[in-house]
Amino acid sequence: MAITVTKDTKIGELLMMDRGVAAILMRSGMHCVGCPSSANESIAQASMVHGMDANKLVDAINAYFAAKEA
């Protein structure tokens, strides 16, 4: 069963699940994935700070996990 994330998933938890997600975050414009404060931010919070659509980012991350599972 593929991993599924939500807008409430913390960036730190997400990166612990799979470091490959960092590339998705960085391509989306979130270049501070290694910043200590980002670890405790949710995807929704980090998206807001970076002017991103959290739903699109969650969809891209979940698509990544689904593709890995396939």
PQR file with spaces between the fields and no chain letter, atoms N, CA, C, O and H, PARSE charges and radii, in Angstrom:
ATOM       1  N    MET     1       0.837   -1.169    0.000 -0.4000 1.5000
ATOM       2  CA   MET     1       0.000    0.000    0.000 -0.0000 2.0000
ATOM       3  C    MET     1       0.891    1.244    0.000  0.5500 1.7000
ATOM       4  O    MET     1       1.827    1.352    0.792 -0.5500 1.4000
ATOM       5  N    ALA     2       0.585    2.176   -0.896 -0.4000 1.5000
ATOM       6  CA   ALA     2       1.396    3.376   -1.047 -0.0000 2.0000
ATOM       7  C    ALA     2       1.196    4.307    0.145  0.5500 1.7000
ATOM       8  O    ALA     2       0.134    4.340    0.766 -0.5500 1.4000
ATOM       9  H    ALA     2      -0.175    2.088   -1.539  0.4000 1.0000
ATOM      10  N    ILE     3       2.230    5.044    0.436 -0.4000 1.5000
ATOM      11  CA   ILE     3       2.161    6.078    1.465 -0.0000 2.0000
ATOM      12  C    ILE     3       1.273    7.198    0.944  0.5500 1.7000
ATOM      13  O    ILE     3       1.329    7.539   -0.238 -0.5500 1.4000
ATOM      14  H    ILE     3       3.093    5.017   -0.068  0.4000 1.0000
ATOM      15  N    THR     4       0.466    7.763    1.808 -0.4000 1.5000
ATOM      16  CA   THR     4      -0.369    8.902    1.449 -0.0000 2.0000
ATOM      17  C    THR     4      -0.125   10.007    2.460  0.5500 1.7000
ATOM      18  O    THR     4      -0.142    9.776    3.669 -0.5500 1.4000
ATOM      19  H    THR     4       0.420    7.487    2.768  0.4000 1.0000
ATOM      20  N    VAL     5       0.104   11.220    1.947 -0.4000 1.5000
ATOM      21  CA   VAL     5       0.316   12.364    2.821 -0.0000 2.0000
ATOM      22  C    VAL     5      -0.850   13.342    2.682  0.5500 1.7000
ATOM      23  O    VAL     5      -1.618   13.285    1.722 -0.5500 1.4000
ATOM      24  H    VAL     5       0.117   11.408    0.964  0.4000 1.0000
ATOM      25  N    THR     6      -0.962   14.230    3.654 -0.4000 1.5000
ATOM      26  CA   THR     6      -1.984   15.274    3.628 -0.0000 2.0000
ATOM      27  C    THR     6      -1.297   16.614    3.826  0.5500 1.7000
ATOM      28  O    THR     6      -0.086   16.676    4.038 -0.5500 1.4000
ATOM      29  H    THR     6      -0.338   14.276    4.434  0.4000 1.0000
ATOM      30  N    LYS     7      -2.074   17.682    3.756 -0.4000 1.5000
ATOM      31  CA   LYS     7      -1.523   19.016    3.980 -0.0000 2.0000
ATOM      32  C    LYS     7      -1.011   19.181    5.405  0.5500 1.7000
ATOM      33  O    LYS     7      -0.226   20.089    5.677 -0.5500 1.4000
ATOM      34  H    LYS     7      -3.058   17.631    3.584  0.4000 1.0000
ATOM      35  N    ASP     8      -1.443   18.317    6.315 -0.4000 1.5000
ATOM      36  CA   ASP     8      -1.024   18.396    7.712 -0.0000 2.0000
ATOM      37  C    ASP     8       0.273   17.637    7.994  0.5500 1.7000
ATOM      38  O    ASP     8       0.828   17.741    9.088 -0.5500 1.4000
ATOM      39  H    ASP     8      -2.081   17.579    6.094  0.4000 1.0000
ATOM      40  N    THR     9       0.752   16.881    7.018 -0.4000 1.5000
ATOM      41  CA   THR     9       2.006   16.141    7.196 -0.0000 2.0000
ATOM      42  C    THR     9       3.148   17.128    7.368  0.5500 1.7000
ATOM      43  O    THR     9       3.272   18.084    6.602 -0.5500 1.4000
ATOM      44  H    THR     9       0.300   16.796    6.130  0.4000 1.0000
ATOM      45  N    LYS    10       3.972   16.900    8.364 -0.4000 1.5000
ATOM      46  CA   LYS    10       5.125   17.764    8.636 -0.0000 2.0000
ATOM      47  C    LYS    10       6.239   17.484    7.620  0.5500 1.7000
ATOM      48  O    LYS    10       6.448   16.340    7.215 -0.5500 1.4000
ATOM      49  H    LYS    10       3.871   16.123    8.987  0.4000 1.0000
ATOM      50  N    ILE    11       6.937   18.526    7.222 -0.4000 1.5000
ATOM      51  CA   ILE    11       8.031   18.384    6.252 -0.0000 2.0000
ATOM      52  C    ILE    11       9.085   17.404    6.774  0.5500 1.7000
ATOM      53  O    ILE    11       9.580   16.570    6.015 -0.5500 1.4000
ATOM      54  H    ILE    11       6.767   19.455    7.551  0.4000 1.0000
ATOM      55  N    GLY    12       9.425   17.496    8.040 -0.4000 1.5000
ATOM      56  CA   GLY    12      10.402   16.577    8.623 -0.0000 2.0000
ATOM      57  C    GLY    12       9.952   15.127    8.540  0.5500 1.7000
ATOM      58  O    GLY    12      10.752   14.249    8.215 -0.5500 1.4000
ATOM      59  H    GLY    12       9.022   18.173    8.656  0.4000 1.0000
ATOM      60  N    GLU    13       8.676   14.865    8.830 -0.4000 1.5000
ATOM      61  CA   GLU    13       8.131   13.503    8.734 -0.0000 2.0000
ATOM      62  C    GLU    13       8.175   13.021    7.291  0.5500 1.7000
ATOM      63  O    GLU    13       8.509   11.869    7.012 -0.5500 1.4000
ATOM      64  H    GLU    13       8.027   15.578    9.094  0.4000 1.0000
ATOM      65  N    LEU    14       7.833   13.916    6.391 -0.4000 1.5000
ATOM      66  CA   LEU    14       7.807   13.582    4.971 -0.0000 2.0000
ATOM      67  C    LEU    14       9.190   13.161    4.484  0.5500 1.7000
ATOM      68  O    LEU    14       9.329   12.169    3.770 -0.5500 1.4000
ATOM      69  H    LEU    14       7.562   14.852    6.618  0.4000 1.0000
ATOM      70  N    LEU    15      10.199   13.911    4.870 -0.4000 1.5000
ATOM      71  CA   LEU    15      11.557   13.577    4.452 -0.0000 2.0000
ATOM      72  C    LEU    15      12.068   12.306    5.119  0.5500 1.7000
ATOM      73  O    LEU    15      12.907   11.603    4.556 -0.5500 1.4000
ATOM      74  H    LEU    15      10.086   14.718    5.451  0.4000 1.0000
ATOM      75  N    MET    16      11.565   12.007    6.317 -0.4000 1.5000
ATOM      76  CA   MET    16      11.938   10.740    6.966 -0.0000 2.0000
ATOM      77  C    MET    16      11.309    9.555    6.233  0.5500 1.7000
ATOM      78  O    MET    16      11.887    8.469    6.192 -0.5500 1.4000
ATOM      79  H    MET    16      10.883   12.579    6.774  0.4000 1.0000
ATOM      80  N    MET    17      10.129    9.765    5.657 -0.4000 1.5000
ATOM      81  CA   MET    17       9.467    8.697    4.896 -0.0000 2.0000
ATOM      82  C    MET    17      10.283    8.333    3.660  0.5500 1.7000
ATOM      83  O    MET    17      10.469    7.159    3.339 -0.5500 1.4000
ATOM      84  H    MET    17       9.659   10.648    5.690  0.4000 1.0000
ATOM      85  N    ASP    18      10.767    9.379    2.971 -0.4000 1.5000
ATOM      86  CA   ASP    18      11.478    9.151    1.709 -0.0000 2.0000
ATOM      87  C    ASP    18      12.233   10.426    1.342  0.5500 1.7000
ATOM      88  O    ASP    18      11.618   11.453    1.056 -0.5500 1.4000
ATOM      89  H    ASP    18      10.616   10.332    3.232  0.4000 1.0000
ATOM      90  N    ARG    19      13.533   10.363    1.351 -0.4000 1.5000
ATOM      91  CA   ARG    19      14.358   11.532    1.023 -0.0000 2.0000
ATOM      92  C    ARG    19      14.151   11.991   -0.426  0.5500 1.7000
ATOM      93  O    ARG    19      14.453   13.137   -0.757 -0.5500 1.4000
ATOM      94  H    ARG    19      14.033    9.528    1.583  0.4000 1.0000
ATOM      95  N    GLY    20      13.645   11.112   -1.283 -0.4000 1.5000
ATOM      96  CA   GLY    20      13.398   11.459   -2.676 -0.0000 2.0000
ATOM      97  C    GLY    20      12.380   12.568   -2.837  0.5500 1.7000
ATOM      98  O    GLY    20      12.339   13.225   -3.877 -0.5500 1.4000
ATOM      99  H    GLY    20      13.400   10.181   -1.014  0.4000 1.0000
ATOM     100  N    VAL    21      11.560   12.786   -1.824 -0.4000 1.5000
ATOM     101  CA   VAL    21      10.548   13.840   -1.868 -0.0000 2.0000
ATOM     102  C    VAL    21      11.214   15.214   -1.898  0.5500 1.7000
ATOM     103  O    VAL    21      10.611   16.178   -2.369 -0.5500 1.4000
ATOM     104  H    VAL    21      11.594   12.252   -0.980  0.4000 1.0000
ATOM     105  N    ALA    22      12.433   15.317   -1.407 -0.4000 1.5000
ATOM     106  CA   ALA    22      13.139   16.603   -1.407 -0.0000 2.0000
ATOM     107  C    ALA    22      13.219   17.183   -2.811  0.5500 1.7000
ATOM     108  O    ALA    22      13.099   18.396   -2.983 -0.5500 1.4000
ATOM     109  H    ALA    22      12.923   14.533   -1.024  0.4000 1.0000
ATOM     110  N    ALA    23      13.417   16.340   -3.813 -0.4000 1.5000
ATOM     111  CA   ALA    23      13.497   16.816   -5.197 -0.0000 2.0000
ATOM     112  C    ALA    23      12.170   17.439   -5.635  0.5500 1.7000
ATOM     113  O    ALA    23      12.165   18.448   -6.339 -0.5500 1.4000
ATOM     114  H    ALA    23      13.514   15.354   -3.673  0.4000 1.0000
ATOM     115  N    ILE    24      11.050   16.849   -5.227 -0.4000 1.5000
ATOM     116  CA   ILE    24       9.733   17.396   -5.560 -0.0000 2.0000
ATOM     117  C    ILE    24       9.560   18.759   -4.897  0.5500 1.7000
ATOM     118  O    ILE    24       9.107   19.712   -5.530 -0.5500 1.4000
ATOM     119  H    ILE    24      11.054   16.029   -4.654  0.4000 1.0000
ATOM     120  N    LEU    25       9.922   18.843   -3.631 -0.4000 1.5000
ATOM     121  CA   LEU    25       9.797   20.098   -2.903 -0.0000 2.0000
ATOM     122  C    LEU    25      10.659   21.185   -3.544  0.5500 1.7000
ATOM     123  O    LEU    25      10.217   22.322   -3.705 -0.5500 1.4000
ATOM     124  H    LEU    25      10.290   18.068   -3.117  0.4000 1.0000
ATOM     125  N    MET    26      11.876   20.832   -3.902 -0.4000 1.5000
ATOM     126  CA   MET    26      12.786   21.821   -4.479 -0.0000 2.0000
ATOM     127  C    MET    26      12.332   22.247   -5.871  0.5500 1.7000
ATOM     128  O    MET    26      12.423   23.427   -6.211 -0.5500 1.4000
ATOM     129  H    MET    26      12.235   19.908   -3.771  0.4000 1.0000
ATOM     130  N    ARG    27      11.845   21.312   -6.678 -0.4000 1.5000
ATOM     131  CA   ARG    27      11.321   21.671   -8.006 -0.0000 2.0000
ATOM     132  C    ARG    27      10.123   22.600   -7.886  0.5500 1.7000
ATOM     133  O    ARG    27       9.871   23.418   -8.770 -0.5500 1.4000
ATOM     134  H    ARG    27      11.770   20.353   -6.402  0.4000 1.0000
ATOM     135  N    SER    28       9.397   22.473   -6.804 -0.4000 1.5000
ATOM     136  CA   SER    28       8.208   23.300   -6.592 -0.0000 2.0000
ATOM     137  C    SER    28       8.561   24.692   -6.067  0.5500 1.7000
ATOM     138  O    SER    28       7.696   25.566   -6.016 -0.5500 1.4000
ATOM     139  H    SER    28       9.602   21.809   -6.086  0.4000 1.0000
ATOM     140  N    GLY    29       9.801   24.906   -5.683 -0.4000 1.5000
ATOM     141  CA   GLY    29      10.230   26.207   -5.188 -0.0000 2.0000
ATOM     142  C    GLY    29      10.524   26.254   -3.708  0.5500 1.7000
ATOM     143  O    GLY    29      10.819   27.319   -3.164 -0.5500 1.4000
ATOM     144  H    GLY    29      10.504   24.195   -5.724  0.4000 1.0000
ATOM     145  N    MET    30      10.447   25.123   -3.054 -0.4000 1.5000
ATOM     146  CA   MET    30      10.709   25.059   -1.618 -0.0000 2.0000
ATOM     147  C    MET    30      12.162   24.610   -1.426  0.5500 1.7000
ATOM     148  O    MET    30      12.442   23.428   -1.226 -0.5500 1.4000
ATOM     149  H    MET    30      10.207   24.258   -3.495  0.4000 1.0000
ATOM     150  N    HIS    31      13.078   25.582   -1.493 -0.4000 1.5000
ATOM     151  CA   HIS    31      14.501   25.280   -1.477 -0.0000 2.0000
ATOM     152  C    HIS    31      15.087   25.152   -0.081  0.5500 1.7000
ATOM     153  O    HIS    31      16.280   24.886    0.065 -0.5500 1.4000
ATOM     154  H    HIS    31      12.851   26.542   -1.656  0.4000 1.0000
ATOM     155  N    CYS    32      14.276   25.335    0.936 -0.4000 1.5000
ATOM     156  CA   CYS    32      14.800   25.301    2.310 -0.0000 2.0000
ATOM     157  C    CYS    32      14.453   23.992    3.016  0.5500 1.7000
ATOM     158  O    CYS    32      14.237   23.991    4.228 -0.5500 1.4000
ATOM     159  H    CYS    32      13.307   25.552    0.817  0.4000 1.0000
ATOM     160  N    VAL    33      14.397   22.886    2.289 -0.4000 1.5000
ATOM     161  CA   VAL    33      13.996   21.616    2.905 -0.0000 2.0000
ATOM     162  C    VAL    33      14.954   21.171    3.999  0.5500 1.7000
ATOM     163  O    VAL    33      14.574   20.382    4.864 -0.5500 1.4000
ATOM     164  H    VAL    33      14.573   22.887    1.305  0.4000 1.0000
ATOM     165  N    GLY    34      16.174   21.656    3.978 -0.4000 1.5000
ATOM     166  CA   GLY    34      17.128   21.295    5.018 -0.0000 2.0000
ATOM     167  C    GLY    34      17.123   22.244    6.200  0.5500 1.7000
ATOM     168  O    GLY    34      17.843   22.025    7.174 -0.5500 1.4000
ATOM     169  H    GLY    34      16.482   22.298    3.276  0.4000 1.0000
ATOM     170  N    CYS    35      16.331   23.281    6.128 -0.4000 1.5000
ATOM     171  CA   CYS    35      16.264   24.271    7.201 -0.0000 2.0000
ATOM     172  C    CYS    35      15.631   23.634    8.437  0.5500 1.7000
ATOM     173  O    CYS    35      14.587   22.990    8.326 -0.5500 1.4000
ATOM     174  H    CYS    35      15.746   23.458    5.336  0.4000 1.0000
ATOM     175  N    PRO    36      16.236   23.800    9.602 -0.5600 1.5000
ATOM     176  CA   PRO    36      15.680   23.187   10.815  0.2800 2.0000
ATOM     177  C    PRO    36      14.236   23.590   11.113  0.5500 1.7000
ATOM     178  O    PRO    36      13.463   22.774   11.615 -0.5500 1.4000
ATOM     179  N    SER    37      13.866   24.822   10.813 -0.4000 1.5000
ATOM     180  CA   SER    37      12.490   25.240   11.114 -0.0000 2.0000
ATOM     181  C    SER    37      11.475   24.593   10.187  0.5500 1.7000
ATOM     182  O    SER    37      10.309   24.456   10.557 -0.5500 1.4000
ATOM     183  H    SER    37      14.494   25.485   10.405  0.4000 1.0000
ATOM     184  N    SER    38      11.890   24.193    8.988 -0.4000 1.5000
ATOM     185  CA   SER    38      10.939   23.576    8.063 -0.0000 2.0000
ATOM     186  C    SER    38      10.517   22.180    8.532  0.5500 1.7000
ATOM     187  O    SER    38       9.450   21.696    8.154 -0.5500 1.4000
ATOM     188  H    SER    38      12.838   24.305    8.688  0.4000 1.0000
ATOM     189  N    ALA    39      11.340   21.543    9.343 -0.4000 1.5000
ATOM     190  CA   ALA    39      11.034   20.185    9.795 -0.0000 2.0000
ATOM     191  C    ALA    39       9.726   20.110   10.572  0.5500 1.7000
ATOM     192  O    ALA    39       9.029   19.096   10.526 -0.5500 1.4000
ATOM     193  H    ALA    39      12.207   21.937    9.650  0.4000 1.0000
ATOM     194  N    ASN    40       9.392   21.183   11.286 -0.4000 1.5000
ATOM     195  CA   ASN    40       8.170   21.176   12.088 -0.0000 2.0000
ATOM     196  C    ASN    40       7.004   21.875   11.420  0.5500 1.7000
ATOM     197  O    ASN    40       5.937   22.010   12.019 -0.5500 1.4000
ATOM     198  H    ASN    40       9.958   22.006   11.324  0.4000 1.0000
ATOM     199  N    GLU    41       7.191   22.322   10.188 -0.4000 1.5000
ATOM     200  CA   GLU    41       6.097   22.947    9.443 -0.0000 2.0000
ATOM     201  C    GLU    41       5.329   21.884    8.680  0.5500 1.7000
ATOM     202  O    GLU    41       5.908   20.922    8.174 -0.5500 1.4000
ATOM     203  H    GLU    41       8.058   22.213    9.701  0.4000 1.0000
ATOM     204  N    SER    42       4.026   22.067    8.604 -0.4000 1.5000
ATOM     205  CA   SER    42       3.220   21.170    7.779 -0.0000 2.0000
ATOM     206  C    SER    42       3.391   21.567    6.319  0.5500 1.7000
ATOM     207  O    SER    42       3.899   22.646    6.015 -0.5500 1.4000
ATOM     208  H    SER    42       3.556   22.848    9.015  0.4000 1.0000
ATOM     209  N    ILE    43       2.969   20.699    5.433 -0.4000 1.5000
ATOM     210  CA   ILE    43       3.000   21.026    4.010 -0.0000 2.0000
ATOM     211  C    ILE    43       2.175   22.286    3.757  0.5500 1.7000
ATOM     212  O    ILE    43       2.574   23.140    2.965 -0.5500 1.4000
ATOM     213  H    ILE    43       2.556   19.822    5.680  0.4000 1.0000
ATOM     214  N    ALA    44       1.039   22.407    4.418 -0.4000 1.5000
ATOM     215  CA   ALA    44       0.181   23.586    4.251 -0.0000 2.0000
ATOM     216  C    ALA    44       0.898   24.849    4.703  0.5500 1.7000
ATOM     217  O    ALA    44       0.856   25.863    4.006 -0.5500 1.4000
ATOM     218  H    ALA    44       0.714   21.713    5.061  0.4000 1.0000
ATOM     219  N    GLN    45       1.557   24.806    5.859 -0.4000 1.5000
ATOM     220  CA   GLN    45       2.265   25.983    6.377 -0.0000 2.0000
ATOM     221  C    GLN    45       3.420   26.376    5.469  0.5500 1.7000
ATOM     222  O    GLN    45       3.590   27.551    5.144 -0.5500 1.4000
ATOM     223  H    GLN    45       1.592   23.983    6.426  0.4000 1.0000
ATOM     224  N    ALA    46       4.207   25.399    5.064 -0.4000 1.5000
ATOM     225  CA   ALA    46       5.355   25.679    4.198 -0.0000 2.0000
ATOM     226  C    ALA    46       4.889   26.199    2.842  0.5500 1.7000
ATOM     227  O    ALA    46       5.519   27.087    2.267 -0.5500 1.4000
ATOM     228  H    ALA    46       4.069   24.445    5.328  0.4000 1.0000
ATOM     229  N    SER    47       3.803   25.656    2.335 -0.4000 1.5000
ATOM     230  CA   SER    47       3.266   26.120    1.051 -0.0000 2.0000
ATOM     231  C    SER    47       2.811   27.564    1.146  0.5500 1.7000
ATOM     232  O    SER    47       3.036   28.354    0.229 -0.5500 1.4000
ATOM     233  H    SER    47       3.292   24.935    2.801  0.4000 1.0000
ATOM     234  N    MET    48       2.179   27.905    2.241 -0.4000 1.5000
ATOM     235  CA   MET    48       1.710   29.274    2.428 -0.0000 2.0000
ATOM     236  C    MET    48       2.891   30.247    2.452  0.5500 1.7000
ATOM     237  O    MET    48       2.844   31.299    1.815 -0.5500 1.4000
ATOM     238  H    MET    48       1.996   27.264    2.986  0.4000 1.0000
ATOM     239  N    VAL    49       3.934   29.898    3.178 -0.4000 1.5000
ATOM     240  CA   VAL    49       5.118   30.750    3.280 -0.0000 2.0000
ATOM     241  C    VAL    49       5.765   30.955    1.904  0.5500 1.7000
ATOM     242  O    VAL    49       6.282   32.033    1.609 -0.5500 1.4000
ATOM     243  H    VAL    49       3.972   29.043    3.695  0.4000 1.0000
ATOM     244  N    HIS    50       5.732   29.927    1.082 -0.4000 1.5000
ATOM     245  CA   HIS    50       6.390   29.981   -0.222 -0.0000 2.0000
ATOM     246  C    HIS    50       5.442   30.348   -1.359  0.5500 1.7000
ATOM     247  O    HIS    50       5.843   30.338   -2.523 -0.5500 1.4000
ATOM     248  H    HIS    50       5.313   29.051    1.322  0.4000 1.0000
ATOM     249  N    GLY    51       4.195   30.672   -1.037 -0.4000 1.5000
ATOM     250  CA   GLY    51       3.239   31.069   -2.065 -0.0000 2.0000
ATOM     251  C    GLY    51       2.875   29.950   -3.021  0.5500 1.7000
ATOM     252  O    GLY    51       2.669   30.180   -4.213 -0.5500 1.4000
ATOM     253  H    GLY    51       3.869   30.680   -0.092  0.4000 1.0000
ATOM     254  N    MET    52       2.796   28.738   -2.493 -0.4000 1.5000
ATOM     255  CA   MET    52       2.508   27.562   -3.307 -0.0000 2.0000
ATOM     256  C    MET    52       1.102   27.055   -3.021  0.5500 1.7000
ATOM     257  O    MET    52       0.515   27.374   -1.987 -0.5500 1.4000
ATOM     258  H    MET    52       2.964   28.551   -1.525  0.4000 1.0000
ATOM     259  N    ASP    53       0.578   26.275   -3.930 -0.4000 1.5000
ATOM     260  CA   ASP    53      -0.714   25.625   -3.743 -0.0000 2.0000
ATOM     261  C    ASP    53      -0.463   24.295   -3.028  0.5500 1.7000
ATOM     262  O    ASP    53       0.097   23.371   -3.617 -0.5500 1.4000
ATOM     263  H    ASP    53       1.055   26.016   -4.770  0.4000 1.0000
ATOM     264  N    ALA    54      -0.869   24.198   -1.779 -0.4000 1.5000
ATOM     265  CA   ALA    54      -0.617   22.998   -0.977 -0.0000 2.0000
ATOM     266  C    ALA    54      -1.277   21.768   -1.583  0.5500 1.7000
ATOM     267  O    ALA    54      -0.715   20.674   -1.527 -0.5500 1.4000
ATOM     268  H    ALA    54      -1.324   24.949   -1.301  0.4000 1.0000
ATOM     269  N    ASN    55      -2.462   21.934   -2.162 -0.4000 1.5000
ATOM     270  CA   ASN    55      -3.154   20.785   -2.758 -0.0000 2.0000
ATOM     271  C    ASN    55      -2.372   20.202   -3.934  0.5500 1.7000
ATOM     272  O    ASN    55      -2.271   18.984   -4.076 -0.5500 1.4000
ATOM     273  H    ASN    55      -2.918   22.823   -2.207  0.4000 1.0000
ATOM     274  N    LYS    56      -1.821   21.074   -4.770 -0.4000 1.5000
ATOM     275  CA   LYS    56      -1.021   20.592   -5.904 -0.0000 2.0000
ATOM     276  C    LYS    56       0.232   19.888   -5.425  0.5500 1.7000
ATOM     277  O    LYS    56       0.637   18.872   -5.990 -0.5500 1.4000
ATOM     278  H    LYS    56      -1.903   22.064   -4.655  0.4000 1.0000
ATOM     279  N    LEU    57       0.844   20.424   -4.389 -0.4000 1.5000
ATOM     280  CA   LEU    57       2.054   19.807   -3.854 -0.0000 2.0000
ATOM     281  C    LEU    57       1.744   18.443   -3.247  0.5500 1.7000
ATOM     282  O    LEU    57       2.482   17.483   -3.469 -0.5500 1.4000
ATOM     283  H    LEU    57       0.515   21.249   -3.929  0.4000 1.0000
ATOM     284  N    VAL    58       0.664   18.350   -2.487 -0.4000 1.5000
ATOM     285  CA   VAL    58       0.251   17.065   -1.903 -0.0000 2.0000
ATOM     286  C    VAL    58      -0.039   16.059   -3.019  0.5500 1.7000
ATOM     287  O    VAL    58       0.352   14.895   -2.927 -0.5500 1.4000
ATOM     288  H    VAL    58       0.064   19.129   -2.306  0.4000 1.0000
ATOM     289  N    ASP    59      -0.718   16.506   -4.063 -0.4000 1.5000
ATOM     290  CA   ASP    59      -1.020   15.614   -5.195 -0.0000 2.0000
ATOM     291  C    ASP    59       0.258   15.093   -5.849  0.5500 1.7000
ATOM     292  O    ASP    59       0.356   13.912   -6.181 -0.5500 1.4000
ATOM     293  H    ASP    59      -1.035   17.452   -4.138  0.4000 1.0000
ATOM     294  N    ALA    60       1.238   15.984   -6.032 -0.4000 1.5000
ATOM     295  CA   ALA    60       2.511   15.580   -6.649 -0.0000 2.0000
ATOM     296  C    ALA    60       3.256   14.583   -5.761  0.5500 1.7000
ATOM     297  O    ALA    60       3.826   13.612   -6.258 -0.5500 1.4000
ATOM     298  H    ALA    60       1.159   16.943   -5.762  0.4000 1.0000
ATOM     299  N    ILE    61       3.253   14.820   -4.467 -0.4000 1.5000
ATOM     300  CA   ILE    61       3.943   13.914   -3.542 -0.0000 2.0000
ATOM     301  C    ILE    61       3.250   12.556   -3.498  0.5500 1.7000
ATOM     302  O    ILE    61       3.912   11.518   -3.519 -0.5500 1.4000
ATOM     303  H    ILE    61       2.790   15.609   -4.063  0.4000 1.0000
ATOM     304  N    ASN    62       1.927   12.562   -3.438 -0.4000 1.5000
ATOM     305  CA   ASN    62       1.192   11.295   -3.418 -0.0000 2.0000
ATOM     306  C    ASN    62       1.351   10.543   -4.736  0.5500 1.7000
ATOM     307  O    ASN    62       1.393    9.313   -4.738 -0.5500 1.4000
ATOM     308  H    ASN    62       1.390   13.405   -3.421  0.4000 1.0000
ATOM     309  N    ALA    63       1.440   11.261   -5.860 -0.4000 1.5000
ATOM     310  CA   ALA    63       1.679   10.610   -7.152 -0.0000 2.0000
ATOM     311  C    ALA    63       3.057    9.955   -7.162  0.5500 1.7000
ATOM     312  O    ALA    63       3.225    8.864   -7.706 -0.5500 1.4000
ATOM     313  H    ALA    63       1.405   12.260   -5.858  0.4000 1.0000
ATOM     314  N    TYR    64       4.035   10.614   -6.566 -0.4000 1.5000
ATOM     315  CA   TYR    64       5.383   10.059   -6.449 -0.0000 2.0000
ATOM     316  C    TYR    64       5.357    8.744   -5.674  0.5500 1.7000
ATOM     317  O    TYR    64       5.927    7.744   -6.110 -0.5500 1.4000
ATOM     318  H    TYR    64       3.900   11.500   -6.123  0.4000 1.0000
ATOM     319  N    PHE    65       4.688    8.756   -4.520 -0.4000 1.5000
ATOM     320  CA   PHE    65       4.606    7.534   -3.714 -0.0000 2.0000
ATOM     321  C    PHE    65       3.842    6.434   -4.427  0.5500 1.7000
ATOM     322  O    PHE    65       4.220    5.265   -4.342 -0.5500 1.4000
ATOM     323  H    PHE    65       4.225    9.569   -4.165  0.4000 1.0000
ATOM     324  N    ALA    66       2.773    6.787   -5.130 -0.4000 1.5000
ATOM     325  CA   ALA    66       1.987    5.792   -5.872 -0.0000 2.0000
ATOM     326  C    ALA    66       2.822    5.170   -6.993  0.5500 1.7000
ATOM     327  O    ALA    66       2.750    3.963   -7.222 -0.5500 1.4000
ATOM     328  H    ALA    66       2.466    7.736   -5.200  0.4000 1.0000
ATOM     329  N    ALA    67       3.603    5.980   -7.684 -0.4000 1.5000
ATOM     330  CA   ALA    67       4.458    5.470   -8.770 -0.0000 2.0000
ATOM     331  C    ALA    67       5.522    4.535   -8.228  0.5500 1.7000
ATOM     332  O    ALA    67       5.851    3.536   -8.868 -0.5500 1.4000
ATOM     333  H    ALA    67       3.662    6.961   -7.498  0.4000 1.0000
ATOM     334  N    LYS    68       6.061    4.840   -7.065 -0.4000 1.5000
ATOM     335  CA   LYS    68       7.059    3.962   -6.453 -0.0000 2.0000
ATOM     336  C    LYS    68       6.457    2.613   -6.096  0.5500 1.7000
ATOM     337  O    LYS    68       7.125    1.581   -6.156 -0.5500 1.4000
ATOM     338  H    LYS    68       5.794    5.651   -6.545  0.4000 1.0000
ATOM     339  N    GLU    69       5.190    2.640   -5.724 -0.4000 1.5000
ATOM     340  CA   GLU    69       4.492    1.422   -5.306 -0.0000 2.0000
ATOM     341  C    GLU    69       4.151    0.536   -6.496  0.5500 1.7000
ATOM     342  O    GLU    69       4.072   -0.686   -6.378 -0.5500 1.4000
ATOM     343  H    GLU    69       4.647    3.478   -5.675  0.4000 1.0000
ATOM     344  N    ALA    70       3.951    1.177   -7.645 -0.4000 1.5000
ATOM     345  CA   ALA    70       3.505    0.436   -8.862 -0.0000 2.0000
ATOM     346  C    ALA    70       4.586   -0.437   -9.444  0.5500 1.7000
ATOM     347  O    ALA    70       4.362   -1.108  -10.451 -0.5500 1.4000
ATOM     348  H    ALA    70       4.015    2.170   -7.741  0.4000 1.0000
